[in-house]
Amino acid sequence: MSPNISPTSTDIVAKFSASLDGFGQLPPRKAEDFSMFKSPWCKSQEDEIFFETTFDELGKIGIADDKVKSMMNLIILFTQPKESPYGKLRNIKSLKRSMSSLLYRYLKSLSNNHSMANDLCEKIVRLINNLERCVHIYNNCRLK
């Protein structure tokens, strides 16, 4: 059964859709494109490079394919900080493993190269796990 959409709703949806034209084609942005990340913005040059490299690499991988981007976002959602009470729940860990496995299978279907898919999937999961350190850098190591 199709939903009942009034002409007013249709007009709103059409206007909203039109306003999104070209949204997915925005050029990629780097950390240094934002005024708050103009060097030096961090107490340590090493932390600054780690932060910027992590986000730049995740951005380059995610911009290439919408499905990969969606799976990356779900893995990020299922990644809990070490001190989080939710991080110890088996269901959360299982969801993260399942999504990582789905990402691997999808990457393998794109290239039919087991090794390349495995390497890229491991890199994505490693970069996502690095986000916890990036949060620490952002919250505790910025120059005020």
Kinemage of the C-alpha trace (Angstrom):
@kinemage 1
@onewidth
@group {chain A} dominant
@subgroup {mainchain}
@vectorlist {calphas} color= white
{ca met a 1} P 0.000 0.000 0.000
{ca ser a 2} L 1.527 3.324 -1.031
{ca pro a 3} L 1.626 6.211 1.448
{ca asn a 4} L -0.832 9.052 1.040
{ca ile a 5} L 1.230 12.070 -0.010
{ca ser a 6} L -0.637 15.327 -0.306
{ca pro a 7} L 0.278 17.851 -3.042
{ca thr a 8} L 1.803 20.023 -0.342
{ca ser a 9} L 4.072 17.188 0.796
{ca thr a 10} L 5.073 16.484 -2.806
{ca asp a 11} L 6.001 20.138 -3.318
{ca ile a 12} L 8.103 20.129 -0.154
{ca val a 13} L 9.886 16.933 -1.185
{ca ala a 14} L 10.544 18.337 -4.682
{ca lys a 15} L 11.974 21.580 -3.289
{ca phe a 16} L 14.121 19.692 -0.791
{ca ser a 17} L 15.415 17.332 -3.486
{ca ala a 18} L 16.204 20.268 -5.783
{ca ser a 19} L 18.164 21.957 -3.012
{ca leu a 20} L 20.346 18.839 -2.693
{ca asp a 21} L 21.351 18.771 -6.368
{ca gly a 22} L 25.122 18.523 -6.519
{ca phe a 23} L 25.445 17.945 -2.753
{ca gly a 24} L 27.253 14.635 -3.265
{ca gln a 25} L 29.670 16.307 -5.672
{ca leu a 26} L 31.143 18.702 -3.122
{ca pro a 27} L 34.937 18.690 -3.308
{ca pro a 28} L 36.731 16.792 -0.546
{ca arg a 29} L 37.920 18.961 2.341
{ca lys a 30} L 41.075 18.560 4.356
{ca ala a 31} L 41.538 19.486 8.001
{ca glu a 32} L 43.693 22.497 7.082
{ca asp a 33} L 40.780 23.896 5.040
{ca phe a 34} L 39.139 24.815 8.346
{ca ser a 35} L 40.446 27.816 10.272
{ca met a 36} L 40.601 25.962 13.592
{ca phe a 37} L 43.029 23.416 12.103
{ca lys a 38} L 45.597 25.889 10.774
{ca ser a 39} L 48.967 24.753 12.058
{ca pro a 40} L 49.929 25.001 14.837
{ca trp a 41} L 46.624 24.026 16.442
{ca cys a 42} L 47.852 21.150 18.575
{ca lys a 43} L 50.416 20.845 21.374
{ca ser a 44} L 52.385 18.248 19.415
{ca gln a 45} L 53.260 18.196 15.710
{ca glu a 46} L 53.052 14.386 15.828
{ca asp a 47} L 49.453 14.501 17.134
{ca glu a 48} L 48.547 17.111 14.535
{ca ile a 49} L 49.864 14.917 11.714
{ca phe a 50} L 48.178 11.796 13.144
{ca phe a 51} L 44.807 13.592 13.386
{ca glu a 52} L 44.967 15.088 9.903
{ca thr a 53} L 46.244 11.887 8.267
{ca thr a 54} L 43.530 9.754 9.870
{ca phe a 55} L 40.709 12.005 8.691
{ca asp a 56} L 42.221 12.580 5.242
{ca glu a 57} L 42.642 8.828 4.624
{ca leu a 58} L 39.122 8.011 5.850
{ca gly a 59} L 37.754 10.791 3.661
{ca lys a 60} L 39.562 9.560 0.556
{ca ile a 61} L 38.279 6.026 1.069
{ca gly a 62} L 34.723 7.105 1.881
{ca ile a 63} L 34.299 9.534 -0.995
{ca ala a 64} L 34.993 6.832 -3.573
{ca asp a 65} L 31.880 4.718 -2.937
{ca asp a 66} L 28.594 5.479 -1.158
{ca lys a 67} L 28.148 1.893 0.055
{ca val a 68} L 31.626 1.843 1.567
{ca lys a 69} L 30.905 5.206 3.185
{ca ser a 70} L 27.654 3.885 4.674
{ca met a 71} L 29.335 0.763 6.062
{ca met a 72} L 32.177 2.863 7.475
{ca asn a 73} L 29.633 5.065 9.253
{ca leu a 74} L 27.925 2.032 10.761
{ca ile a 75} L 31.255 0.599 11.956
{ca ile a 76} L 32.010 3.990 13.535
{ca leu a 77} L 28.633 3.902 15.308
{ca phe a 78} L 29.365 0.427 16.679
{ca thr a 79} L 32.849 1.426 17.863
{ca gln a 80} L 32.662 2.325 21.534
{ca pro a 81} L 35.323 4.028 23.673
{ca lys a 82} L 37.199 1.734 26.042
{ca glu a 83} L 35.539 3.267 29.091
{ca ser a 84} L 32.025 2.964 27.637
{ca pro a 85} L 29.771 0.406 29.336
{ca tyr a 86} L 28.346 -0.394 25.890
{ca gly a 87} L 31.748 -1.362 24.526
{ca lys a 88} L 31.716 -4.538 26.579
{ca leu a 89} L 28.352 -5.747 25.274
{ca arg a 90} L 28.625 -8.815 23.055
{ca asn a 91} L 25.868 -7.589 20.730
{ca ile a 92} L 27.705 -4.334 19.965
{ca lys a 93} L 30.965 -6.204 19.309
{ca ser a 94} L 29.086 -8.691 17.144
{ca leu a 95} L 27.482 -5.898 15.106
{ca lys a 96} L 30.875 -4.310 14.502
{ca arg a 97} L 32.381 -7.652 13.408
{ca ser a 98} L 29.391 -8.361 11.139
{ca met a 99} L 29.582 -4.940 9.515
{ca ser a 100} L 33.351 -5.324 9.023
{ca ser a 101} L 32.726 -8.707 7.415
{ca leu a 102} L 30.054 -7.224 5.144
{ca leu a 103} L 32.481 -4.444 4.174
{ca tyr a 104} L 35.140 -7.040 3.318
{ca arg a 105} L 32.705 -9.073 1.196
{ca tyr a 106} L 31.564 -5.946 -0.626
{ca leu a 107} L 35.154 -4.843 -1.313
{ca lys a 108} L 36.009 -8.340 -2.527
{ca ser a 109} L 33.012 -8.280 -4.902
{ca leu a 110} L 34.323 -5.048 -6.423
{ca ser a 111} L 37.794 -6.314 -7.217
{ca asn a 112} L 37.688 -10.130 -6.948
{ca asn a 113} L 41.084 -9.729 -5.286
{ca his a 114} L 41.046 -11.323 -1.837
{ca ser a 115} L 44.322 -9.745 -0.726
{ca met a 116} L 43.477 -6.205 -1.825
{ca ala a 117} L 40.001 -6.375 -0.236
{ca asn a 118} L 41.492 -7.704 3.002
{ca asp a 119} L 44.178 -5.003 3.104
{ca leu a 120} L 41.686 -2.199 2.456
{ca cys a 121} L 39.188 -3.544 4.997
{ca glu a 122} L 41.936 -3.840 7.641
{ca lys a 123} L 43.065 -0.293 6.847
{ca ile a 124} L 39.527 1.069 7.222
{ca val a 125} L 38.997 -0.699 10.565
{ca arg a 126} L 42.423 0.492 11.788
{ca leu a 127} L 41.625 4.088 10.803
{ca ile a 128} L 38.242 3.868 12.531
{ca asn a 129} L 39.924 2.534 15.663
{ca asn a 130} L 42.342 5.503 15.450
{ca leu a 131} L 39.379 7.867 15.814
{ca glu a 132} L 39.421 7.349 19.593
{ca arg a 133} L 42.916 8.845 19.727
{ca cys a 134} L 41.741 11.650 17.411
{ca val a 135} L 38.937 12.470 19.859
{ca his a 136} L 41.508 12.581 22.673
{ca ile a 137} L 43.746 14.885 20.616
{ca tyr a 138} L 40.835 17.175 19.769
{ca asn a 139} L 39.516 17.351 23.325
{ca asn a 140} L 42.780 17.462 25.278
{ca cys a 141} L 45.698 18.484 23.067
{ca arg a 142} L 44.474 21.551 21.187
{ca leu a 143} L 46.076 24.898 21.780
{ca lys a 144} L 43.502 27.140 23.385
